[in-house]
């Protein structure tokens, strides 16, 4: 829930904690620079393929 979504003046929002993630990929993965927006797409199932976020794999020989 985002604090901006609440409009009732009787409600006070307190942040209790924060969480962080580390993204680790195989060295052979051609994804060298993934934006925060694209990470959000991956973790919210809005992007299910690498090509959806602009990463293309070379053709296999």
C-alpha positions as CSV (number, residue, x, y, z in Angstrom):
1,X,0.0,0.0,0.0
2,X,1.3,3.4,-0.9
3,X,0.7,6.3,1.5
4,X,-0.5,8.4,-1.4
5,X,-3.5,6.1,-1.8
6,X,-4.9,6.9,1.6
7,X,-7.1,10.0,1.9
8,X,-8.6,9.6,5.4
9,X,-7.1,12.4,7.6
10,X,-7.5,10.1,10.7
11,X,-4.9,7.7,9.4
12,X,-1.2,8.0,10.2
13,X,1.3,5.9,8.2
14,X,4.5,4.7,9.8
15,X,7.2,2.8,7.8
16,X,8.1,-0.2,9.9
17,X,10.9,-1.7,7.8
18,X,12.5,-1.8,4.4
19,X,13.7,-4.6,2.2
20,X,16.4,-4.9,-0.4
21,X,17.2,-7.3,-3.2
22,X,20.4,-8.2,-5.0
23,X,20.2,-9.3,-8.7
24,X,22.8,-11.8,-9.7
25,X,23.0,-13.3,-13.2
26,X,25.3,-15.7,-14.9
27,X,28.4,-14.1,-16.6
28,X,27.2,-15.4,-19.9
29,X,23.9,-13.6,-19.7
30,X,24.0,-10.7,-22.2
31,X,21.9,-8.4,-19.8
32,X,24.5,-5.9,-18.6
33,X,22.3,-3.0,-17.6
34,X,18.8,-3.7,-16.3
35,X,16.8,-0.6,-15.3
36,X,14.8,-0.4,-12.0
37,X,11.7,-0.2,-14.1
38,X,12.5,-3.5,-15.9
39,X,13.3,-5.2,-12.6
40,X,9.9,-4.2,-11.4
41,X,8.4,-5.8,-14.6
42,X,10.3,-9.0,-13.9
43,X,9.3,-9.3,-10.2
44,X,5.7,-8.4,-10.8
45,X,5.3,-10.9,-13.7
46,X,4.7,-8.2,-16.2
47,X,7.7,-9.3,-18.2
48,X,8.1,-13.1,-18.7
49,X,10.8,-13.1,-21.5
50,X,14.2,-11.4,-21.7
51,X,13.2,-9.8,-25.0
52,X,10.3,-8.0,-23.2
53,X,12.9,-5.9,-21.5
54,X,15.2,-5.4,-24.5
55,X,17.7,-8.2,-23.9
56,X,18.5,-10.3,-27.0
57,X,20.5,-13.6,-26.8
58,X,22.8,-14.4,-29.7
59,X,21.7,-17.2,-32.0
60,X,22.9,-20.6,-31.0
61,X,25.2,-22.3,-33.5
